[in-house]
Amino acid sequence: MAIAKLTLYSPHLVLLLLSVSLVTIQGQLSTNFYASTCPNVFPIVEEGIKEAIMNDTRAGASLLRLHFHDCFVNGCDGSILLDDGPNITSEKTAAPNNRSARGFEVVDHIKAKVEKTCPGVVSCADLLAIIARDSVVHYGGPTWKVRLGRRDSLTANRSAATQFIPAPSLNLSGLVSNFQNKGLSFKDVVVLSGAHTVGFARCVSYRPHIYNDSNIDPTFAQSLQATCPRKTGVNDTILQPLDLQTRFCFDNKYYQNLLVNKGLLHSDQQLYNGNTTSDSLVEKYAA
């Protein structure tokens, strides 16, 4: 069993982003894997994403995160979609996913439509990869060809989800170590974090940063403290956009926010906090 990091050819930052950064495979992935067995899978997914984001603007960001959280646990195998069963302890209740991972009903809806057209052909793991790409595109980001051919996991790994999905409390060294354990580079840490150009985080995730850290713009911190009090358990689920400028636009404003100490999470601002290599990458992408 090998771990493969797919190669991208566009110089655009975001094509590096969710290019299926990490995939555990036993065979070769291909962009035309379903060309003869389910050629309509792409338009079905695209239509499903348009419908989902029309009903809930935040849905695409949640689905992008869902794919990332799937990939960081034993590879991109769809295991995050599995519920508790006789021999399965679901990853949905692991700390990084519990009460925050969302979009499962969208995946179910798209999967049902695909099954009507091509029963028993397209894996859920592949659907998550296509869904992530189409979500980025819908928010104004670039497109890329998704390599397909993943097999669905028959079990979940809740403990691995808790251990390996990056926490918002991590310092830069912790983030780098976490990503390197998955075969990803220092640069990949900065690039993949750019997914935070869309979506939201809960007060419980950014509370430590706005009260305990000094590398945050004071006015920005105060504005967040107005709805996210210091006391644990109060307003824990209040949401704030990860990118305060363009919350539903896939662009590079996330990096520009970091330059002025307006990263929402502790782990976000760690990317621009005095490390020469990381700082230079953030400055490059912000430009």
N, C-alpha and C positions, 0 to 999 in steps of 0.2 A: 504494500500500500504506500503510495507516494503522496507528498504534498506539493501541489503545483501552484505557482502564482502566475496568473494569466498576464500575457504581455499586451500592452496597449500602444497605439501608434500615434495618437493625437497629442500635440504638445499642450493641449488645454488641461488645466489643473484637474477638472472634475472627471475627465475620462480615467484618471488614475483612481478616482474615488471608490466607486462601488463596482469596479470592473470584475467583480468576483475575485476579490483580493486573495481569498484563501479557500481552497477546495480540496477535500480529501477524496481521492478518486482511485478507481482500479482500472480505468481505461482512459482513452483519449477523448477529451471534450471537443465538440465541433459546433460551429455556428449553424450548420445545416442538419443537425441531428434528427429533427422532426420533419425534414423537407418532404418526405414521402409518406410518413405515417400520421402527421398532424400538421399540415401546412397552414391551417387557420389559427394556430395557437397564438400567434402574435397579434392579429387584429382582435381576437377575443379578449386578450389581456389588456390591450390598449383601451378598448371600449369600457372594460370593467374599471380601469383606473380613472378614466374620465368621469364615469358615473360616481365612483366613490368620492373623488375630490370635490365634485359638484355638491354632493350631499354633506361633506365634511371636509373643509379646506385643509385641515390638519392631517387627513388620512394618509396622504403620500409620504409625509415625513415619518409617520408611525410605521409605515410599511418598509421604508428604507432602513429604519432602525431594527425592524424585525429581522430583515435579511442579515444585517451585521451581527446581531445577537445569535442568530442561527449559526453563522460561519465561525464564530469564536468558540464554539463548543463542538469538538470533533469534526470540524469542517462543515461545509454548506450541504447539510443532508436532510433538512426539513424537520429535524428532531424537535425544534421549538414548537411545532404545531401539535404535537402529541399530548393528549390529555392523560390523566392518571388512569391506570388500569391494573389488572391483577399482577402484572410483572413490569409495570412502568410507573416511575415517579416523575411526573411532568416537570419540565424546565420552566413552565409558566409561573410556578410559585417560588422559583429561586429569587433571591434578594434583588438582582438587577432587573427582573421581569415582573415581580409581584405587584399587581395593581398599577403597572405602568406600561407593560408591553400591550399593544393594542393593534387592531387591524385584522384579527383572526377571522372575523365574519366576512371581511372583504375577500380574503384568500379562499374561504369556503365557497363564496358566491362565484368567484371566477373559476375555481376548480370544478364546480358543478356544471358550469357552461362548457368548459373544455371537455368534461366527461361525456356530455351529450353528443359532442361532435366526434371525439376520439376516445372512446372508453378504454381505460386501462393502459394508456400510452404515455402520457406526460406525467413526470414525477412532480410532487409538490416542491421538492428542492429546486427544480428548474423553474417552476412557476414563481417562486420567491425571487429568484435572480432576475427574471424578466420583469416582474412587478417592480422591483427596485429601480431598474433602468427606466421603465416607463414613468415612474413617479418623478424621477429627476427631470426627465424630458418635459413632463407636464408643468413643472415649476419653472421652466425656461432654461434648464441646463441642456448640455449637449447629449447626443445619442451615441451609442456604440453597439457593436455586434456582440451579443451575449453568447458565450460558448456553453453548450448544453450537453446533457448526457449523464447528469448526476443520478444516483440511486437514492431512494428514500430510506432513512434509518428506520429500523423496526423497534427501536428503543430510545429512551431519552437519558440524559445524564444531568440530573439536577445539581449534584455536587460540583461538576465541571463548570456548569453555568455560573454558579456562585463564585468559583475560583478564578475563572478565566475572562469573563466579560469585564472590561475595564470600568473601574468605579470612578465617580466624579471627584473623589477625594484624593486620587493618586497624584503624586508629584511627578515631575518629568522623568526622573530615573525609573520610577515605577511603571510609567506608561511605556517607556522604551523597552524595559525588561518584559513587560506583558506582551507587547507586540513581537519582540524577538522570539519569544517562546512559540509563536505561530509562524515563524519564518519571515516576518516582516521587518523592514528596516527602520532606522531613525526617521528617514524622510517619509516613509509610509505613515508614521505616527502623525506627522503634521498634515499630510495630505488627507488622510482618512478622517481626521478631526474636522475637516472642512464640511463634512456632512451636517454639521451644526449650523450651516447657513440657513437651514429650514427646521421647523419644529419648535417644541417647547420643553421646558424642564419644570419639575415641581419644586416648591419652596423647600421641601425636605432635602433636596439635592443641592441647592445653591445657598442655603442658610449659612453653612460654615464659612463660605467665601465672603459673604457680604458683612459678616460680623467679626470674623477672626483674622482675615488677611489684610495686609497693608498694600498689596499690589492691585488695588482696585480704585477707580476714580471715586472720590468721596461723594460727589453729587449723585453719581450712578448708584452707589451703595445705599444712600439715603432714600432714593426713590423706590428701591426694592424693599427696603425695610418697612416702608409704609404699609405694605400688604403682607409681608412675611416677617412676623415678629420673631424675636430671639428664642422664645419659649418653644421647646419641642412639643409637638402635638397640636399646636395652634396653627391653623391655615396650612397644614403640611402639603395639601394637594393644590394650593393656589399655583397657577401656571404663569410663567413668563417666557417670552420668545428667546431662543438661544441666540438669535441675531436680532438685536434691537432695531436695526434699520429696515431690513426687508425680510420679514419673517416667512413669507411665502414665495420668495424669489431665490432661485438657485444661482448665487453669484459669489463674489469674493468679499462681500461686506463683513463677513465673519472675521476675516483676517484684519481688516481695517479697524474693527472694534478692538481687537487685541492690542493694536499699536497705541491706543489711548486708554488702556487698562479698563476696557468695558466688556471683558469676557464674562459670561454669566456664571460658569462653573469654575471651581478651583482648578480642575484639570485643563480647562480651556486656557486660562491665563498663564498656566505653567509653560505653554508653548512660546510665550514672549515674556520672559522673566530673567534675562541675563545670560542665558546660554547662547554662546556665539553661533553655533550651528543652527539651533532652533530659531533664534531671532532672525537670522539671515533668510531662512526659508519663509517665515511669516511675512517678512518685508517683501520678499520676491512675489509671493502670492497676493499680497495686499495691493501690489502695483499692477 
